[in-house]
Amino acid sequence: MIAITGANGFVGRALCARLGREASIRPLVRRRDDHLPGAVIVGDVGPDTDWSDALDGVDGVVHCAARVHLMRETATDPLAAYRTVNVAGTQRLAEAAAAAGVRRLVFISSVKVMGETTAPGHPFRVNDVPRPVDPYGQSKWEAEQALRAVASQTGLEVVVVRPPLVYGPGVRANFL
């Protein structure tokens, strides 16, 4: 059984459709979504999220849920808002996953952890020093570090994926 957080988001929806053809999945969402029957409602992701029921019997988690770039930022302190969801929420999920006996957590981070640009002909490399520029990138980098700490304390296997801008049918936000 694979739990997918943010299952009704842009990446999560596509992942559920694809992975659901090959494995048993448990979509996890903040609130009811009539387009995703059988999804487990976990509420807002943050330091107090109760993941216990959602992770019961789960072997792996793909963590897609995040506070993402907003075209019109409304938070007084955007970095604090990103940290609440992307860092504290991710750490809470990892701790709950380890306690529930989950073997592996795949974290959908972002290439923005690495920075905004590279010199022409020099793409980002796995061994480059992260240089996040904005609150989103910073929070994703901090979440990666929090996951490494949980992994070292619990044995939870953590995999970090840093995709670039993701696009496809139904894309919104930055790509538009």
C-alpha positions as CSV (number, residue, x, y, z in Angstrom):
1,M,0.0,0.0,0.0
2,I,1.4,3.4,-1.0
3,A,0.0,6.6,0.5
4,I,0.1,9.7,-1.7
5,T,-0.2,13.1,0.1
6,G,-1.5,16.0,-2.0
7,A,-3.3,13.4,-4.1
8,N,-5.6,15.9,-5.6
9,G,-2.9,18.4,-6.5
10,F,-1.3,18.7,-10.0
11,V,1.5,16.2,-9.4
12,G,-0.4,14.0,-6.9
13,R,-3.4,13.5,-9.3
14,A,-1.2,12.4,-12.1
15,L,0.8,10.1,-9.8
16,C,-2.4,8.5,-8.4
17,A,-3.7,7.8,-11.9
18,R,-0.4,6.2,-13.0
19,L,0.6,4.4,-9.9
20,G,-3.0,3.3,-9.2
21,R,-2.8,1.1,-12.3
22,E,0.1,-0.9,-10.8
23,A,-0.2,-0.8,-7.1
24,S,-2.6,-0.3,-4.2
25,I,-2.7,3.4,-3.4
26,R,-4.2,5.4,-0.6
27,P,-4.8,9.0,-1.7
28,L,-4.5,11.5,1.1
29,V,-6.1,15.0,0.8
30,R,-6.7,18.0,3.0
31,R,-10.5,18.1,2.4
32,R,-13.1,16.1,0.5
33,D,-12.7,15.8,-3.2
34,D,-15.6,14.3,-5.2
35,H,-13.2,13.6,-8.1
36,L,-11.1,11.3,-5.9
37,P,-13.4,8.7,-4.3
38,G,-11.8,6.8,-1.4
39,A,-9.4,9.5,-0.5
40,V,-8.5,9.8,3.2
41,I,-9.0,13.3,4.6
42,V,-6.1,14.4,6.8
43,G,-6.8,18.1,7.0
44,D,-4.2,20.8,6.7
45,V,-0.6,19.6,6.6
46,G,1.5,21.0,9.5
47,P,3.2,20.2,12.8
48,D,0.0,18.9,14.4
49,T,-1.4,16.8,11.6
50,D,-2.6,13.4,12.8
51,W,-1.4,10.9,10.2
52,S,-2.0,7.7,12.3
53,D,-5.2,6.4,10.5
54,A,-4.0,7.5,7.1
55,L,-0.7,5.5,7.5
56,D,-2.1,2.3,9.0
57,G,-1.0,-0.6,6.8
58,V,1.1,1.6,4.5
59,D,4.4,0.4,3.1
60,G,5.5,3.6,1.4
61,V,4.6,7.3,1.2
62,V,5.0,9.7,-1.7
63,H,4.8,13.1,-0.2
64,C,3.5,15.6,-2.8
65,A,1.6,17.9,-0.5
66,A,3.2,21.3,-0.1
67,R,2.7,25.0,0.1
68,V,3.7,26.0,-3.4
69,H,4.4,29.3,-5.2
70,L,1.5,31.7,-5.0
71,M,0.9,34.3,-7.7
72,R,-0.5,36.7,-5.1
73,E,1.2,36.1,-1.7
74,T,-1.1,37.0,1.2
75,A,1.0,35.8,4.2
76,T,2.6,38.5,6.3
77,D,5.6,36.2,6.7
78,P,5.8,34.0,3.7
79,L,8.8,32.0,4.9
80,A,7.0,31.2,8.2
81,A,4.0,30.0,6.2
82,Y,6.1,27.8,3.9
83,R,8.0,26.4,6.9
84,T,4.7,25.4,8.7
85,V,3.6,23.2,5.8
86,N,6.8,22.3,4.0
87,V,9.2,21.8,6.9
88,A,7.2,21.1,10.1
89,G,4.4,19.3,8.2
90,T,6.9,17.1,6.3
91,Q,8.9,16.3,9.5
92,R,5.6,15.4,11.3
93,L,4.7,13.0,8.4
94,A,8.1,11.4,8.5
95,E,8.0,10.8,12.2
96,A,4.5,9.4,12.0
97,A,5.5,7.2,9.0
98,A,8.4,5.8,10.9
99,A,6.2,5.1,14.0
100,A,3.7,3.3,11.8
101,G,6.3,1.0,10.3
102,V,6.4,2.6,6.8
103,R,9.6,1.5,5.1
104,R,10.2,4.4,2.6
105,L,9.1,8.0,2.1
106,V,9.6,9.6,-1.3
107,F,9.7,13.4,-0.9
108,I,8.8,15.6,-3.9
109,S,11.2,18.5,-3.3
110,S,12.1,21.1,-6.0
111,V,15.0,22.0,-8.2
112,K,14.6,25.5,-6.5
113,V,16.6,24.0,-3.6
114,M,19.6,24.4,-5.9
115,G,19.0,28.0,-6.8
116,E,17.5,29.9,-9.7
117,T,20.2,29.7,-12.5
118,T,23.3,28.1,-13.6
119,A,26.0,29.2,-16.1
120,P,25.2,28.3,-19.7
121,G,26.2,24.7,-20.4
122,H,26.5,23.9,-16.7
123,P,23.3,22.3,-15.4
124,F,22.8,21.7,-11.7
125,R,24.6,18.6,-10.5
126,V,23.7,16.3,-7.5
127,N,26.8,17.3,-5.6
128,D,26.3,21.1,-6.1
129,V,25.8,23.1,-2.9
130,P,22.2,24.0,-2.4
131,R,21.5,27.8,-2.8
132,P,17.8,28.4,-2.5
133,V,16.8,31.9,-3.1
134,D,13.1,32.3,-2.2
135,P,11.0,31.1,0.7
136,Y,9.7,28.1,-1.2
137,G,13.1,26.8,-2.2
138,Q,14.4,27.5,1.3
139,S,11.6,25.6,2.9
140,K,12.1,22.6,0.6
141,W,15.8,22.6,1.5
142,E,15.0,22.7,5.2
143,A,12.5,19.9,4.8
144,E,15.1,17.7,3.1
145,Q,17.4,18.3,6.1
146,A,14.6,17.5,8.5
147,L,13.9,14.3,6.6
148,R,17.6,13.2,6.8
149,A,17.5,13.8,10.6
150,V,14.4,11.6,11.0
151,A,15.9,9.0,8.7
152,S,19.0,8.8,10.8
153,Q,17.1,8.5,14.0
154,T,14.5,6.0,12.9
155,G,15.8,4.0,9.9
156,L,13.0,5.3,7.7
157,E,14.3,5.2,4.1
158,V,14.0,8.7,2.5
159,V,14.3,9.4,-1.2
160,V,14.4,13.0,-2.3
161,V,13.3,14.0,-5.9
162,R,14.0,17.6,-7.1
163,P,11.9,18.1,-10.2
164,P,12.1,21.2,-12.2
165,L,8.9,23.1,-13.2
166,V,6.3,20.4,-13.9
167,Y,3.8,20.9,-16.6
168,G,1.1,18.9,-18.5
169,P,-2.6,18.8,-19.0
170,G,-4.4,21.0,-16.5
171,V,-1.3,22.9,-15.4
172,R,-1.8,26.2,-13.5
173,A,0.2,28.7,-11.5
174,N,3.7,29.6,-12.7
175,F,3.6,27.8,-16.0
176,L,0.5,29.7,-17.2
